[in-house]
Amino acid sequence: MSPYRLFIFDRFGRTVEEERSFPAADDRTAILVAEGWRSARKAELWQGNRQIEVWISGSRRRSI
């Protein structure tokens, strides 16, 4: 299990309103967990210094 961090932004998408740390077996599992927590707000999923995913205005965009 690897540690992941989810940053959930305010409704304007400017300020981190909530941060959640959790373990997951892989990126796909972490994405599914994060999608359940973020609602439709902007969010970023990280593993260490590697950005896994970015969600903007309810949509999903894969990060590099």
PQR file of N, CA, C, O and H, with PARSE charges and radii, in Angstrom:
ATOM      1  N   MET A   1       0.845  -1.178   0.000 -0.4000 1.5000
ATOM      2  CA  MET A   1       0.000   0.000   0.000 -0.0000 2.0000
ATOM      3  C   MET A   1       0.893   1.245   0.000  0.5500 1.7000
ATOM      4  O   MET A   1       1.876   1.332   0.735 -0.5500 1.4000
ATOM      5  N   SER A   2       0.523   2.180  -0.831 -0.4000 1.5000
ATOM      6  CA  SER A   2       1.273   3.435  -0.929 -0.0000 2.0000
ATOM      7  C   SER A   2       0.438   4.586  -0.386  0.5500 1.7000
ATOM      8  O   SER A   2      -0.790   4.558  -0.468 -0.5500 1.4000
ATOM      9  H   SER A   2      -0.276   2.110  -1.429  0.4000 1.0000
ATOM     10  N   PRO A   3       1.101   5.600   0.167 -0.5600 1.5000
ATOM     11  CA  PRO A   3       0.354   6.752   0.694  0.2800 2.0000
ATOM     12  C   PRO A   3      -0.023   7.732  -0.425  0.5500 1.7000
ATOM     13  O   PRO A   3       0.787   8.022  -1.305 -0.5500 1.4000
ATOM     14  N   TYR A   4      -1.243   8.230  -0.381 -0.4000 1.5000
ATOM     15  CA  TYR A   4      -1.746   9.230  -1.333 -0.0000 2.0000
ATOM     16  C   TYR A   4      -2.307  10.391  -0.540  0.5500 1.7000
ATOM     17  O   TYR A   4      -2.692  10.242   0.619 -0.5500 1.4000
ATOM     18  H   TYR A   4      -1.901   7.995   0.334  0.4000 1.0000
ATOM     19  N   ARG A   5      -2.351  11.571  -1.188 -0.4000 1.5000
ATOM     20  CA  ARG A   5      -2.954  12.755  -0.581 -0.0000 2.0000
ATOM     21  C   ARG A   5      -3.930  13.375  -1.574  0.5500 1.7000
ATOM     22  O   ARG A   5      -3.614  13.542  -2.752 -0.5500 1.4000
ATOM     23  H   ARG A   5      -2.038  11.693  -2.130  0.4000 1.0000
ATOM     24  N   LEU A   6      -5.096  13.706  -1.092 -0.4000 1.5000
ATOM     25  CA  LEU A   6      -6.118  14.364  -1.898 -0.0000 2.0000
ATOM     26  C   LEU A   6      -6.303  15.774  -1.359  0.5500 1.7000
ATOM     27  O   LEU A   6      -6.565  15.963  -0.172 -0.5500 1.4000
ATOM     28  H   LEU A   6      -5.353  13.570  -0.135  0.4000 1.0000
ATOM     29  N   PHE A   7      -6.166  16.756  -2.232 -0.4000 1.5000
ATOM     30  CA  PHE A   7      -6.396  18.152  -1.878 -0.0000 2.0000
ATOM     31  C   PHE A   7      -7.700  18.588  -2.529  0.5500 1.7000
ATOM     32  O   PHE A   7      -7.842  18.520  -3.750 -0.5500 1.4000
ATOM     33  H   PHE A   7      -5.953  16.603  -3.197  0.4000 1.0000
ATOM     34  N   ILE A   8      -8.655  19.038  -1.715 -0.4000 1.5000
ATOM     35  CA  ILE A   8      -9.957  19.491  -2.209 -0.0000 2.0000
ATOM     36  C   ILE A   8     -10.011  21.007  -2.022  0.5500 1.7000
ATOM     37  O   ILE A   8      -9.773  21.522  -0.929 -0.5500 1.4000
ATOM     38  H   ILE A   8      -8.540  19.094  -0.724  0.4000 1.0000
ATOM     39  N   PHE A   9     -10.325  21.702  -3.101 -0.4000 1.5000
ATOM     40  CA  PHE A   9     -10.302  23.157  -3.108 -0.0000 2.0000
ATOM     41  C   PHE A   9     -11.670  23.751  -2.787  0.5500 1.7000
ATOM     42  O   PHE A   9     -12.691  23.066  -2.834 -0.5500 1.4000
ATOM     43  H   PHE A   9     -10.518  21.284  -3.989  0.4000 1.0000
ATOM     44  N   ASP A  10     -11.665  25.049  -2.457 -0.4000 1.5000
ATOM     45  CA  ASP A  10     -12.917  25.755  -2.210 -0.0000 2.0000
ATOM     46  C   ASP A  10     -13.724  25.865  -3.511  0.5500 1.7000
ATOM     47  O   ASP A  10     -13.257  25.445  -4.570 -0.5500 1.4000
ATOM     48  H   ASP A  10     -10.835  25.606  -2.418  0.4000 1.0000
ATOM     49  N   ARG A  11     -14.911  26.419  -3.429 -0.4000 1.5000
ATOM     50  CA  ARG A  11     -15.789  26.464  -4.604 -0.0000 2.0000
ATOM     51  C   ARG A  11     -15.251  27.335  -5.721  0.5500 1.7000
ATOM     52  O   ARG A  11     -15.717  27.238  -6.856 -0.5500 1.4000
ATOM     53  H   ARG A  11     -15.290  26.760  -2.569  0.4000 1.0000
ATOM     54  N   PHE A  12     -14.272  28.191  -5.419 -0.4000 1.5000
ATOM     55  CA  PHE A  12     -13.651  29.016  -6.453 -0.0000 2.0000
ATOM     56  C   PHE A  12     -12.424  28.338  -7.058  0.5500 1.7000
ATOM     57  O   PHE A  12     -11.875  28.813  -8.052 -0.5500 1.4000
ATOM     58  H   PHE A  12     -13.893  28.270  -4.497  0.4000 1.0000
ATOM     59  N   GLY A  13     -11.996  27.229  -6.456 -0.4000 1.5000
ATOM     60  CA  GLY A  13     -10.855  26.480  -6.954 -0.0000 2.0000
ATOM     61  C   GLY A  13      -9.516  27.125  -6.673  0.5500 1.7000
ATOM     62  O   GLY A  13      -8.542  26.855  -7.376 -0.5500 1.4000
ATOM     63  H   GLY A  13     -12.442  26.844  -5.649  0.4000 1.0000
ATOM     64  N   ARG A  14      -9.445  27.976  -5.658 -0.4000 1.5000
ATOM     65  CA  ARG A  14      -8.213  28.719  -5.367 -0.0000 2.0000
ATOM     66  C   ARG A  14      -7.491  28.259  -4.105  0.5500 1.7000
ATOM     67  O   ARG A  14      -6.261  28.239  -4.062 -0.5500 1.4000
ATOM     68  H   ARG A  14     -10.236  28.196  -5.087  0.4000 1.0000
ATOM     69  N   THR A  15      -8.242  27.895  -3.093 -0.4000 1.5000
ATOM     70  CA  THR A  15      -7.664  27.594  -1.788 -0.0000 2.0000
ATOM     71  C   THR A  15      -7.995  26.159  -1.388  0.5500 1.7000
ATOM     72  O   THR A  15      -9.129  25.705  -1.539 -0.5500 1.4000
ATOM     73  H   THR A  15      -9.241  27.911  -3.128  0.4000 1.0000
ATOM     74  N   VAL A  16      -6.984  25.452  -0.876 -0.4000 1.5000
ATOM     75  CA  VAL A  16      -7.227  24.094  -0.387 -0.0000 2.0000
ATOM     76  C   VAL A  16      -8.096  24.203   0.855  0.5500 1.7000
ATOM     77  O   VAL A  16      -7.729  24.848   1.838 -0.5500 1.4000
ATOM     78  H   VAL A  16      -6.063  25.821  -0.754  0.4000 1.0000
ATOM     79  N   GLU A  17      -9.246  23.565   0.792 -0.4000 1.5000
ATOM     80  CA  GLU A  17     -10.204  23.598   1.893 -0.0000 2.0000
ATOM     81  C   GLU A  17     -10.086  22.351   2.774  0.5500 1.7000
ATOM     82  O   GLU A  17     -10.399  22.376   3.964 -0.5500 1.4000
ATOM     83  H   GLU A  17      -9.544  23.041  -0.006  0.4000 1.0000
ATOM     84  N   GLU A  18      -9.627  21.265   2.153 -0.4000 1.5000
ATOM     85  CA  GLU A  18      -9.539  19.993   2.877 -0.0000 2.0000
ATOM     86  C   GLU A  18      -8.409  19.162   2.291  0.5500 1.7000
ATOM     87  O   GLU A  18      -8.181  19.172   1.082 -0.5500 1.4000
ATOM     88  H   GLU A  18      -9.373  21.245   1.186  0.4000 1.0000
ATOM     89  N   GLU A  19      -7.703  18.441   3.158 -0.4000 1.5000
ATOM     90  CA  GLU A  19      -6.656  17.520   2.722 -0.0000 2.0000
ATOM     91  C   GLU A  19      -6.907  16.174   3.377  0.5500 1.7000
ATOM     92  O   GLU A  19      -7.138  16.089   4.583 -0.5500 1.4000
ATOM     93  H   GLU A  19      -7.888  18.433   4.141  0.4000 1.0000
ATOM     94  N   ARG A  20      -6.859  15.123   2.568 -0.4000 1.5000
ATOM     95  CA  ARG A  20      -7.043  13.770   3.091 -0.0000 2.0000
ATOM     96  C   ARG A  20      -5.860  12.905   2.673  0.5500 1.7000
ATOM     97  O   ARG A  20      -5.463  12.902   1.508 -0.5500 1.4000
ATOM     98  H   ARG A  20      -6.672  15.192   1.588  0.4000 1.0000
ATOM     99  N   SER A  21      -5.310  12.184   3.617 -0.4000 1.5000
ATOM    100  CA  SER A  21      -4.231  11.231   3.360 -0.0000 2.0000
ATOM    101  C   SER A  21      -4.790   9.833   3.562  0.5500 1.7000
ATOM    102  O   SER A  21      -5.538   9.576   4.504 -0.5500 1.4000
ATOM    103  H   SER A  21      -5.632  12.186   4.563  0.4000 1.0000
ATOM    104  N   PHE A  22      -4.411   8.928   2.655 -0.4000 1.5000
ATOM    105  CA  PHE A  22      -4.928   7.567   2.746 -0.0000 2.0000
ATOM    106  C   PHE A  22      -4.016   6.614   1.980  0.5500 1.7000
ATOM    107  O   PHE A  22      -3.327   7.034   1.051 -0.5500 1.4000
ATOM    108  H   PHE A  22      -3.803   9.136   1.889  0.4000 1.0000
ATOM    109  N   PRO A  23      -4.003   5.331   2.362 -0.5600 1.5000
ATOM    110  CA  PRO A  23      -3.228   4.338   1.627  0.2800 2.0000
ATOM    111  C   PRO A  23      -4.088   3.716   0.522  0.5500 1.7000
ATOM    112  O   PRO A  23      -5.306   3.603   0.661 -0.5500 1.4000
ATOM    113  N   ALA A  24      -3.447   3.319  -0.562 -0.4000 1.5000
ATOM    114  CA  ALA A  24      -4.132   2.608  -1.647 -0.0000 2.0000
ATOM    115  C   ALA A  24      -3.141   1.672  -2.321  0.5500 1.7000
ATOM    116  O   ALA A  24      -1.934   1.916  -2.311 -0.5500 1.4000
ATOM    117  H   ALA A  24      -2.458   3.411  -0.675  0.4000 1.0000
ATOM    118  N   ALA A  25      -3.653   0.613  -2.897 -0.4000 1.5000
ATOM    119  CA  ALA A  25      -2.816  -0.397  -3.544 -0.0000 2.0000
ATOM    120  C   ALA A  25      -2.180   0.114  -4.828  0.5500 1.7000
ATOM    121  O   ALA A  25      -1.067  -0.285  -5.171 -0.5500 1.4000
ATOM    122  H   ALA A  25      -4.633   0.414  -2.904  0.4000 1.0000
ATOM    123  N   ASP A  26      -2.881   1.000  -5.544 -0.4000 1.5000
ATOM    124  CA  ASP A  26      -2.372   1.511  -6.814 -0.0000 2.0000
ATOM    125  C   ASP A  26      -3.105   2.811  -7.173  0.5500 1.7000
ATOM    126  O   ASP A  26      -4.030   3.228  -6.476 -0.5500 1.4000
ATOM    127  H   ASP A  26      -3.785   1.324  -5.265  0.4000 1.0000
ATOM    128  N   ASP A  27      -2.671   3.444  -8.276 -0.4000 1.5000
ATOM    129  CA  ASP A  27      -3.261   4.716  -8.698 -0.0000 2.0000
ATOM    130  C   ASP A  27      -4.750   4.586  -8.994  0.5500 1.7000
ATOM    131  O   ASP A  27      -5.534   5.453  -8.608 -0.5500 1.4000
ATOM    132  H   ASP A  27      -1.919   3.105  -8.842  0.4000 1.0000
ATOM    133  N   ARG A  28      -5.139   3.535  -9.660 -0.4000 1.5000
ATOM    134  CA  ARG A  28      -6.553   3.351 -10.028 -0.0000 2.0000
ATOM    135  C   ARG A  28      -7.446   3.299  -8.778  0.5500 1.7000
ATOM    136  O   ARG A  28      -8.507   3.922  -8.739 -0.5500 1.4000
ATOM    137  H   ARG A  28      -4.501   2.831  -9.974  0.4000 1.0000
ATOM    138  N   THR A  29      -7.013   2.567  -7.784 -0.4000 1.5000
ATOM    139  CA  THR A  29      -7.771   2.477  -6.534 -0.0000 2.0000
ATOM    140  C   THR A  29      -7.822   3.833  -5.840  0.5500 1.7000
ATOM    141  O   THR A  29      -8.871   4.237  -5.339 -0.5500 1.4000
ATOM    142  H   THR A  29      -6.151   2.061  -7.815  0.4000 1.0000
ATOM    143  N   ALA A  30      -6.696   4.532  -5.811 -0.4000 1.5000
ATOM    144  CA  ALA A  30      -6.655   5.852  -5.185 -0.0000 2.0000
ATOM    145  C   ALA A  30      -7.591   6.828  -5.893  0.5500 1.7000
ATOM    146  O   ALA A  30      -8.243   7.637  -5.233 -0.5500 1.4000
ATOM    147  H   ALA A  30      -5.844   4.203  -6.218  0.4000 1.0000
ATOM    148  N   ILE A  31      -7.668   6.770  -7.205 -0.4000 1.5000
ATOM    149  CA  ILE A  31      -8.561   7.635  -7.975 -0.0000 2.0000
ATOM    150  C   ILE A  31     -10.012   7.354  -7.608  0.5500 1.7000
ATOM    151  O   ILE A  31     -10.795   8.286  -7.422 -0.5500 1.4000
ATOM    152  H   ILE A  31      -7.138   6.113  -7.742  0.4000 1.0000
ATOM    153  N   LEU A  32     -10.374   6.094  -7.503 -0.4000 1.5000
ATOM    154  CA  LEU A  32     -11.752   5.737  -7.144 -0.0000 2.0000
ATOM    155  C   LEU A  32     -12.110   6.232  -5.741  0.5500 1.7000
ATOM    156  O   LEU A  32     -13.209   6.742  -5.524 -0.5500 1.4000
ATOM    157  H   LEU A  32      -9.738   5.337  -7.654  0.4000 1.0000
ATOM    158  N   VAL A  33     -11.193   6.084  -4.801 -0.4000 1.5000
ATOM    159  CA  VAL A  33     -11.430   6.567  -3.442 -0.0000 2.0000
ATOM    160  C   VAL A  33     -11.595   8.083  -3.456  0.5500 1.7000
ATOM    161  O   VAL A  33     -12.527   8.618  -2.855 -0.5500 1.4000
ATOM    162  H   VAL A  33     -10.301   5.669  -4.977  0.4000 1.0000
ATOM    163  N   ALA A  34     -10.696   8.764  -4.140 -0.4000 1.5000
ATOM    164  CA  ALA A  34     -10.727  10.231  -4.197 -0.0000 2.0000
ATOM    165  C   ALA A  34     -12.010  10.748  -4.849  0.5500 1.7000
ATOM    166  O   ALA A  34     -12.569  11.748  -4.400 -0.5500 1.4000
ATOM    167  H   ALA A  34      -9.939   8.329  -4.629  0.4000 1.0000
ATOM    168  N   GLU A  35     -12.472  10.085  -5.887 -0.4000 1.5000
ATOM    169  CA  GLU A  35     -13.699  10.522  -6.551 -0.0000 2.0000
ATOM    170  C   GLU A  35     -14.897  10.478  -5.611  0.5500 1.7000
ATOM    171  O   GLU A  35     -15.818  11.284  -5.744 -0.5500 1.4000
ATOM    172  H   GLU A  35     -12.018   9.272  -6.251  0.4000 1.0000
ATOM    173  N   GLY A  36     -14.893   9.564  -4.683 -0.4000 1.5000
ATOM    174  CA  GLY A  36     -15.978   9.478  -3.715 -0.0000 2.0000
ATOM    175  C   GLY A  36     -15.957  10.592  -2.683  0.5500 1.7000
ATOM    176  O   GLY A  36     -16.993  10.906  -2.098 -0.5500 1.4000
ATOM    177  H   GLY A  36     -14.145   8.910  -4.575  0.4000 1.0000
ATOM    178  N   TRP A  37     -14.800  11.194  -2.450 -0.4000 1.5000
ATOM    179  CA  TRP A  37     -14.672  12.243  -1.444 -0.0000 2.0000
ATOM    180  C   TRP A  37     -14.816  13.652  -1.993  0.5500 1.7000
ATOM    181  O   TRP A  37     -15.247  14.543  -1.261 -0.5500 1.4000
ATOM    182  H   TRP A  37     -13.958  10.939  -2.926  0.4000 1.0000
ATOM    183  N   ARG A  38     -14.478  13.884  -3.228 -0.4000 1.5000
ATOM    184  CA  ARG A  38     -14.318  15.255  -3.701 -0.0000 2.0000
ATOM    185  C   ARG A  38     -15.606  15.942  -4.123  0.5500 1.7000
ATOM    186  O   ARG A  38     -15.594  17.164  -4.271 -0.5500 1.4000
ATOM    187  H   ARG A  38     -14.127  13.161  -3.822  0.4000 1.0000
ATOM    188  N   SER A  39     -16.704  15.250  -4.324 -0.4000 1.5000
ATOM    189  CA  SER A  39     -17.946  15.816  -4.853 -0.0000 2.0000
ATOM    190  C   SER A  39     -17.658  16.372  -6.243  0.5500 1.7000
ATOM    191  O   SER A  39     -17.025  15.694  -7.052 -0.5500 1.4000
ATOM    192  H   SER A  39     -16.714  14.257  -4.204  0.4000 1.0000
ATOM    193  N   ALA A  40     -18.105  17.586  -6.536 -0.4000 1.5000
ATOM    194  CA  ALA A  40     -17.863  18.180  -7.853 -0.0000 2.0000
ATOM    195  C   ALA A  40     -16.826  19.300  -7.775  0.5500 1.7000
ATOM    196  O   ALA A  40     -16.663  20.067  -8.723 -0.5500 1.4000
ATOM    197  H   ALA A  40     -18.619  18.137  -5.878  0.4000 1.0000
ATOM    198  N   ARG A  41     -16.138  19.388  -6.662 -0.4000 1.5000
ATOM    199  CA  ARG A  41     -15.160  20.460  -6.484 -0.0000 2.0000
ATOM    200  C   ARG A  41     -13.836  20.138  -7.168  0.5500 1.7000
ATOM    201  O   ARG A  41     -13.540  18.981  -7.464 -0.5500 1.4000
ATOM    202  H   ARG A  41     -16.271  18.764  -5.892  0.4000 1.0000
ATOM    203  N   LYS A  42     -13.045  21.183  -7.413 -0.4000 1.5000
ATOM    204  CA  LYS A  42     -11.702  20.990  -7.935 -0.0000 2.0000
ATOM    205  C   LYS A  42     -10.893  20.211  -6.905  0.5500 1.7000
ATOM    206  O   LYS A  42     -10.992  20.465  -5.704 -0.5500 1.4000
ATOM    207  H   LYS A  42     -13.286  22.123  -7.172  0.4000 1.0000
ATOM    208  N   ALA A  43     -10.100  19.269  -7.380 -0.4000 1.5000
ATOM    209  CA  ALA A  43      -9.276  18.469  -6.477 -0.0000 2.0000
ATOM    210  C   ALA A  43      -8.022  18.004  -7.201  0.5500 1.7000
ATOM    211  O   ALA A  43      -7.990  17.921  -8.429 -0.5500 1.4000
ATOM    212  H   ALA A  43     -10.020  19.063  -8.355  0.4000 1.0000
ATOM    213  N   GLU A  44      -6.997  17.704  -6.426 -0.4000 1.5000
ATOM    214  CA  GLU A  44      -5.747  17.157  -6.946 -0.0000 2.0000
ATOM    215  C   GLU A  44      -5.365  15.951  -6.105  0.5500 1.7000
ATOM    216  O   GLU A  44      -5.456  15.985  -4.878 -0.5500 1.4000
ATOM    217  H   GLU A  44      -7.023  17.771  -5.429  0.4000 1.0000
ATOM    218  N   LEU A  45      -4.940  14.891  -6.770 -0.4000 1.5000
ATOM    219  CA  LEU A  45      -4.488  13.673  -6.095 -0.0000 2.0000
ATOM    220  C   LEU A  45      -2.987  13.529  -6.311  0.5500 1.7000
ATOM    221  O   LEU A  45      -2.497  13.594  -7.438 -0.5500 1.4000
ATOM    222  H   LEU A  45      -4.867  14.864  -7.767  0.4000 1.0000
ATOM    223  N   TRP A  46      -2.270  13.332  -5.211 -0.4000 1.5000
ATOM    224  CA  TRP A  46      -0.811  13.229  -5.249 -0.0000 2.0000
ATOM    225  C   TRP A  46      -0.344  11.964  -4.545  0.5500 1.7000
ATOM    226  O   TRP A  46      -0.977  11.475  -3.608 -0.5500 1.4000
ATOM    227  H   TRP A  46      -2.668  13.279  -4.295  0.4000 1.0000
ATOM    228  N   GLN A  47       0.789  11.446  -5.028 -0.4000 1.5000
ATOM    229  CA  GLN A  47       1.524  10.395  -4.330 -0.0000 2.0000
ATOM    230  C   GLN A  47       2.955  10.911  -4.222  0.5500 1.7000
ATOM    231  O   GLN A  47       3.694  10.922  -5.207 -0.5500 1.4000
ATOM    232  H   GLN A  47       1.303  11.843  -5.789  0.4000 1.0000
ATOM    233  N   GLY A  48       3.336  11.331  -3.043 -0.4000 1.5000
ATOM    234  CA  GLY A  48       4.640  11.975  -2.874 -0.0000 2.0000
ATOM    235  C   GLY A  48       4.676  13.256  -3.690  0.5500 1.7000
ATOM    236  O   GLY A  48       3.806  14.114  -3.540 -0.5500 1.4000
ATOM    237  H   GLY A  48       2.736  11.322  -2.243  0.4000 1.0000
ATOM    238  N   ASN A  49       5.687  13.394  -4.561 -0.4000 1.5000
ATOM    239  CA  ASN A  49       5.771  14.583  -5.404 -0.0000 2.0000
ATOM    240  C   ASN A  49       5.220  14.340  -6.811  0.5500 1.7000
ATOM    241  O   ASN A  49       5.449  15.141  -7.717 -0.5500 1.4000
ATOM    242  H   ASN A  49       6.394  12.698  -4.683  0.4000 1.0000
ATOM    243  N   ARG A  50       4.501  13.243  -6.989 -0.4000 1.5000
ATOM    244  CA  ARG A  50       3.936  12.879  -8.301 -0.0000 2.0000
ATOM    245  C   ARG A  50       2.435  13.173  -8.307  0.5500 1.7000
ATOM    246  O   ARG A  50       1.673  12.618  -7.516 -0.5500 1.4000
ATOM    247  H   ARG A  50       4.315  12.592  -6.253  0.4000 1.0000
ATOM    248  N   GLN A  51       2.035  14.054  -9.213 -0.4000 1.5000
ATOM    249  CA  GLN A  51       0.615  14.364  -9.342 -0.0000 2.0000
ATOM    250  C   GLN A  51      -0.051  13.260 -10.171  0.5500 1.7000
ATOM    251  O   GLN A  51       0.359  12.976 -11.296 -0.5500 1.4000
ATOM    252  H   GLN A  51       2.654  14.505  -9.856  0.4000 1.0000
ATOM    253  N   ILE A  52      -1.073  12.655  -9.596 -0.4000 1.5000
ATOM    254  CA  ILE A  52      -1.748  11.523 -10.219 -0.0000 2.0000
ATOM    255  C   ILE A  52      -2.927  11.987 -11.059  0.5500 1.7000
ATOM    256  O   ILE A  52      -3.116  11.520 -12.182 -0.5500 1.4000
ATOM    257  H   ILE A  52      -1.406  12.886  -8.682  0.4000 1.0000
ATOM    258  N   GLU A  53      -3.719  12.902 -10.518 -0.4000 1.5000
ATOM    259  CA  GLU A  53      -4.984  13.285 -11.161 -0.0000 2.0000
ATOM    260  C   GLU A  53      -5.368  14.702 -10.776  0.5500 1.7000
ATOM    261  O   GLU A  53      -5.042  15.171  -9.686 -0.5500 1.4000
ATOM    262  H   GLU A  53      -3.566  13.281  -9.606  0.4000 1.0000
ATOM    263  N   VAL A  54      -6.068  15.384 -11.687 -0.4000 1.5000
ATOM    264  CA  VAL A  54      -6.636  16.702 -11.417 -0.0000 2.0000
ATOM    265  C   VAL A  54      -8.084  16.676 -11.870  0.5500 1.7000
ATOM    266  O   VAL A  54      -8.387  16.252 -12.985 -0.5500 1.4000
ATOM    267  H   VAL A  54      -6.333  15.003 -12.573  0.4000 1.0000
ATOM    268  N   TRP A  55      -8.970  17.126 -11.010 -0.4000 1.5000
ATOM    269  CA  TRP A  55     -10.389  17.256 -11.366 -0.0000 2.0000
ATOM    270  C   TRP A  55     -10.722  18.737 -11.373  0.5500 1.7000
ATOM    271  O   TRP A  55     -10.376  19.460 -10.439 -0.5500 1.4000
ATOM    272  H   TRP A  55      -8.724  17.470 -10.104  0.4000 1.0000
ATOM    273  N   ILE A  56     -11.390  19.188 -12.418 -0.4000 1.5000
ATOM    274  CA  ILE A  56     -11.765  20.594 -12.525 -0.0000 2.0000
ATOM    275  C   ILE A  56     -13.256  20.676 -12.833  0.5500 1.7000
ATOM    276  O   ILE A  56     -13.725  20.087 -13.807 -0.5500 1.4000
ATOM    277  H   ILE A  56     -11.671  18.601 -13.177  0.4000 1.0000
ATOM    278  N   SER A  57     -13.995  21.401 -12.009 -0.4000 1.5000
ATOM    279  CA  SER A  57     -15.435  21.652 -12.231 -0.0000 2.0000
ATOM    280  C   SER A  57     -16.223  20.390 -12.561  0.5500 1.7000
ATOM    281  O   SER A  57     -17.027  20.379 -13.492 -0.5500 1.4000
ATOM    282  H   SER A  57     -13.615  21.880 -11.217  0.4000 1.0000
ATOM    283  N   GLY A  58     -15.991  19.346 -11.805 -0.4000 1.5000
ATOM    284  CA  GLY A  58     -16.756  18.119 -11.985 -0.0000 2.0000
ATOM    285  C   GLY A  58     -16.229  17.177 -13.043  0.5500 1.7000
ATOM    286  O   GLY A  58     -16.673  16.031 -13.119 -0.5500 1.4000
ATOM    287  H   GLY A  58     -15.338  19.356 -11.048  0.4000 1.0000
ATOM    288  N   SER A  59     -15.277  17.634 -13.878 -0.4000 1.5000
ATOM    289  CA  SER A  59     -14.722  16.759 -14.904 -0.0000 2.0000
ATOM    290  C   SER A  59     -13.386  16.201 -14.434  0.5500 1.7000
ATOM    291  O   SER A  59     -12.846  16.633 -13.416 -0.5500 1.4000
ATOM    292  H   SER A  59     -14.916  18.565 -13.816  0.4000 1.0000
ATOM    293  N   ARG A  60     -12.862  15.246 -15.176 -0.4000 1.5000
ATOM    294  CA  ARG A  60     -11.606  14.621 -14.808 -0.0000 2.0000
ATOM    295  C   ARG A  60     -10.601  14.821 -15.926  0.5500 1.7000
ATOM    296  O   ARG A  60     -10.926  14.644 -17.100 -0.5500 1.4000
ATOM    297  H   ARG A  60     -13.301  14.895 -16.004  0.4000 1.0000
ATOM    298  N   ARG A  61      -9.382  15.189 -15.565 -0.4000 1.5000
ATOM    299  CA  ARG A  61      -8.315  15.351 -16.529 -0.0000 2.0000
ATOM    300  C   ARG A  61      -7.107  14.578 -16.030  0.5500 1.7000
ATOM    301  O   ARG A  61      -6.667  14.786 -14.899 -0.5500 1.4000
ATOM    302  H   ARG A  61      -9.118  15.334 -14.612  0.4000 1.0000
ATOM    303  N   ARG A  62      -6.574  13.709 -16.836 -0.4000 1.5000
ATOM    304  CA  ARG A  62      -5.418  12.905 -16.463 -0.0000 2.0000
ATOM    305  C   ARG A  62      -4.165  13.783 -16.465  0.5500 1.7000
ATOM    306  O   ARG A  62      -3.901  14.508 -17.425 -0.5500 1.4000
ATOM    307  H   ARG A  62      -6.932  13.541 -17.754  0.4000 1.0000
ATOM    308  N   SER A  63      -3.406  13.705 -15.384 -0.4000 1.5000
ATOM    309  CA  SER A  63      -2.154  14.450 -15.283 -0.0000 2.0000
ATOM    310  C   SER A  63      -1.018  13.653 -15.907  0.5500 1.7000
ATOM    311  O   SER A  63      -1.115  12.440 -16.091 -0.5500 1.4000
ATOM    312  H   SER A  63      -3.620  13.117 -14.604  0.4000 1.0000
ATOM    313  N   ILE A  64       0.030  14.342 -16.219 -0.4000 1.5000
ATOM    314  CA  ILE A  64       1.217  13.697 -16.799 -0.0000 2.0000
ATOM    315  C   ILE A  64       2.022  13.043 -15.699  0.5500 1.7000
ATOM    316  O   ILE A  64       3.063  12.443 -15.970 -0.5500 1.4000
ATOM    317  H   ILE A  64       0.109  15.328 -16.069  0.4000 1.0000
TER
END
